[in-house]
């Protein structure tokens, strides 16, 4: 389905304006930072209901942090907030605790809010943002920008890419989590389903409509839609994936599709128990110091 926004846009500056940047965030907490950025968007009349958005974004953060590590957070919400897309950026000098995956403070917050009528838009933005923000040299330049205009110039260099059809740029962990919740819902009495249903709605709100349609068909037919790739083998059909795909999936947080069974294919999660056993083995192998 054709989308009304310009998917051809090649740079982040198509969506971000200098006036949408808070160079020196005063916030000391995650909630205060989100509130400060939403205030900016409300003053510029890019959003209608700040309270609704803050609640939605906080709910999303409780489900899974949007701090991707290395001092960067990408909070977002797919909500009909009065416009098609709103972007605000905040830079914190001292850093903010955002429950980041690497436990480090966040110094750059990029908030994205987009209309539910624009499926796939955040995937388009995220692909470009993540590609640039993972580069140490680019992050350093963004962190060391001397003022708002300097930060804007750095961020304007971000080139946006359209996701390839066979590799859906999204967070594999979100789709996997949606499957876990849907499986739990089957075993949960109706009276106790409300919290799980709320989490499922939040996750669905971030995923592309075409992806969800495929996911729902797979769930209905097989009972599950997302399979892990373990030692090069799809756990959905027990058949080896192509060598190129296996290499691409290893350590990736993107979503692929198994060429044999058609299920979504994601990288296997680390086996915590196996890791513990390996640590025990290392400890036993260490020679004990001799007593004098």
ZIHUQUI-V226086 format. One record per backbone hydrogen bond with DSSP energy under -1.0 kcal/mol. NH is the residue of the N-H (numbers start at 1). CO is the residue of the C=O. If there is no record, write none. Layout:
NH;CO
NH;CO
//
This chain:
7;5
9;6
12;158
14;11
15;12
16;12
20;17
21;18
22;89
25;91
33;29
34;30
35;31
36;32
37;33
38;34
39;35
40;36
41;37
42;38
43;39
44;40
45;42
46;41
48;81
53;49
54;50
55;51
56;52
57;53
58;54
59;55
60;56
61;57
62;58
63;59
64;60
68;72
72;69
73;108
74;66
77;112
79;114
81;79
86;113
88;111
89;20
90;109
91;22
92;107
96;106
101;67
103;100
106;96
107;71
108;71
109;90
110;73
111;88
112;75
113;86
114;77
115;84
118;115
121;118
124;120
125;121
126;122
127;123
128;124
129;125
130;126
131;127
132;128
133;129
134;130
135;132
139;135
140;136
141;137
142;138
143;139
144;140
151;147
152;148
153;149
154;150
155;151
156;152
157;154
158;155
160;10
168;255
170;168
172;253
174;171
175;171
176;172
177;173
178;174
179;175
180;176
181;177
182;178
183;179
184;180
185;181
186;182
192;189
193;190
197;193
198;194
199;195
200;196
201;197
202;198
203;199
204;200
205;201
206;203
212;208
213;209
214;210
215;211
216;212
217;213
218;214
219;215
220;216
221;217
222;218
223;219
227;264
229;266
230;233
233;230
234;239
235;228
238;234
241;232
246;242
247;243
248;244
249;245
250;246
252;249
255;168
256;265
258;263
262;258
264;225
265;256
266;227
275;271
276;272
277;273
278;274
279;275
280;276
281;277
282;278
283;279
284;280
285;281
//
